Amino acid sequence: MQHWIELFITQIKETGPLQWVATIFGMAEVLLAKRNNILLYPAGIVGIVLSLYLLVDVKLYAEAALNMYYLVMSIYGWIYWTRKRDEPPVQISYANRSEWMVTVAISLGGWAVLYLLLKYFTPSDVPILDSFVSSTAWAGMWLLARRKIENWVLLNISNFVAVPLLFYKGLPLFACLTIFLFVVAIFGYIDWKKKLDGKINVAAN
């Protein structure tokens, strides 16, 4: 345990300013999202762009590609919020059989495709874990877009694997941010489950 603490302290001391700035903006994005504040998007975009550079630098190409998706969705979300569409939100629900089949296909199929791309077309030294983190996150985001409660489970599977990977790659602040997101996802699942169970109970009565 002492060895890991010393290693973490050493990594923190060696952390460059870009990782600090990217982490600060990443945390700001999460906190602004919690407050439903549109400034979450510009904060997120700054953090994502800096993260892209850092992830490519340590050869985490699949995570970099994942961040490209985050960048596109952040720009889209910013435009969408600005237009202020008054559309009813999709209701929270459990994933059905067909949605689970799609989720498994994205997770396993994406893992295989990303692994082969990283293995044979990039100098990645962690293709298995890098591709797994990204494929499970893609599946989680697909479920999130459909307001399925299981999205938190898939996102946290991705986060769980990402934490040691980020430490291994010398990105301790990104690892700490991922731990923070892991905790947020746990509370997100609990909050959604309360709402969903309440809706089911109301419908049953």
TAZIWO-V440638 format. One record per residue. N is the residue number from 1. SS is DSSP state (H for helix, E for strand, C for the rest). PHI is phi in whole degrees, 0 to 359 (999 if undefined). PSI is psi in degrees with one decimal (999 if undefined). Layout:
n={N	N}
ss={SS	SS}
phi={PHI	PHI}
psi={PSI	PSI}
This chain:
n={1	2	3	4	5	6	7	8	9	10	11	12	13	14	15	16	17	18	19	20	21	22	23	24	25	26	27	28	29	30	31	32	33	34	35	36	37	38	39	40	41	42	43	44	45	46	47	48	49	50	51	52	53	54	55	56	57	58	59	60	61	62	63	64	65	66	67	68	69	70	71	72	73	74	75	76	77	78	79	80	81	82	83	84	85	86	87	88	89	90	91	92	93	94	95	96	97	98	99	100	101	102	103	104	105	106	107	108	109	110	111	112	113	114	115	116	117	118	119	120	121	122	123	124	125	126	127	128	129	130	131	132	133	134	135	136	137	138	139	140	141	142	143	144	145	146	147	148	149	150	151	152	153	154	155	156	157	158	159	160	161	162	163	164	165	166	167	168	169	170	171	172	173	174	175	176	177	178	179	180	181	182	183	184	185	186	187	188	189	190	191	192	193	194	195	196	197	198	199	200	201	202	203	204	205}
ss={C	H	H	H	H	H	H	H	H	H	H	H	H	C	C	C	H	H	H	H	H	H	H	H	H	H	H	H	H	H	H	H	H	H	C	C	C	C	C	H	H	H	H	H	H	H	H	H	H	H	H	H	H	H	H	H	H	C	C	C	H	H	H	H	H	H	H	H	H	H	H	H	H	H	H	H	H	H	H	H	H	H	H	C	C	C	C	C	C	C	C	C	E	C	C	C	H	H	H	H	H	H	H	H	H	H	H	H	H	H	H	H	H	H	H	H	H	H	H	H	H	C	C	C	C	C	H	H	H	H	H	H	H	H	H	H	H	H	H	H	H	H	H	H	H	C	C	E	C	C	H	H	H	H	H	H	H	H	H	H	H	H	H	H	H	H	H	H	C	C	C	H	H	H	H	H	H	H	H	H	H	H	H	H	H	H	H	H	H	H	H	H	H	H	H	H	H	H	H	H	H	H	H	H	C}
phi={999	299	299	293	296	296	296	297	298	297	296	298	296	269	291	282	297	297	292	297	296	299	293	299	292	295	292	298	299	297	292	291	296	299	271	61	260	298	294	301	288	297	296	296	297	299	299	294	299	294	295	304	298	292	292	295	299	259	67	265	289	293	293	296	296	299	291	298	296	302	297	299	292	292	295	298	298	298	296	298	296	296	286	54	287	260	249	295	289	291	283	294	203	275	291	270	301	294	291	292	295	295	298	295	296	295	295	280	295	297	300	296	295	297	300	297	297	292	294	252	234	221	274	303	254	223	296	293	288	299	290	294	303	287	294	290	292	301	296	297	291	296	294	297	298	265	57	264	298	292	301	295	293	295	296	282	297	297	298	300	280	293	302	296	296	291	298	300	274	75	240	297	289	295	296	295	297	293	298	300	294	300	294	300	294	298	291	297	296	298	294	295	295	298	294	292	296	296	294	295	295	296	295	289	275}
psi={-42.2	-38.0	-44.5	-36.8	-44.8	-39.5	-41.9	-44.4	-42.2	-43.3	-39.7	-43.2	-31.6	0.2	130.3	165.5	-32.6	-39.3	-36.8	-47.4	-45.2	-40.8	-41.6	-44.8	-33.2	-42.5	-38.2	-39.5	-46.0	-43.9	-37.9	-35.7	-39.5	-33.0	1.9	38.1	129.9	-19.6	-8.8	-32.1	-50.8	-36.1	-43.6	-40.0	-43.4	-48.3	-40.7	-44.7	-44.4	-39.1	-39.1	-47.3	-45.3	-38.9	-40.4	-37.9	-33.1	12.8	31.3	74.1	-36.2	-40.2	-33.4	-42.3	-38.1	-40.3	-28.7	-40.5	-43.9	-39.4	-47.4	-44.9	-30.7	-42.1	-43.8	-45.7	-40.4	-46.2	-42.6	-45.4	-39.7	-34.8	-17.6	58.1	136.1	72.4	142.5	136.6	150.9	137.4	147.1	137.9	170.8	147.9	138.7	-177.8	-46.1	-36.4	-33.9	-35.2	-41.0	-41.0	-45.1	-39.0	-42.8	-44.3	-53.8	-43.0	-43.9	-39.7	-46.8	-46.5	-47.3	-39.5	-47.1	-40.5	-45.6	-39.1	-42.4	-10.6	3.9	163.0	22.4	137.7	3.3	53.2	-33.9	-51.3	-40.9	-44.4	-35.4	-43.9	-44.8	-41.5	-40.8	-32.6	-39.8	-44.4	-41.1	-40.5	-32.7	-43.7	-36.8	-42.1	-29.4	8.2	43.0	132.6	-27.3	-7.8	-35.4	-33.8	-48.2	-41.0	-36.4	-25.1	-43.4	-46.5	-39.9	-40.4	-32.3	-34.1	-57.8	-31.1	-42.2	-38.4	-44.1	-36.0	5.8	31.8	67.0	-33.9	-37.6	-36.9	-42.5	-39.1	-38.7	-36.9	-42.1	-43.9	-33.9	-45.9	-42.9	-40.3	-35.4	-47.3	-31.5	-42.8	-45.1	-43.4	-45.1	-38.7	-39.2	-44.6	-43.1	-44.8	-36.8	-40.5	-41.5	-41.7	-39.7	-43.3	-35.3	-29.6	999}
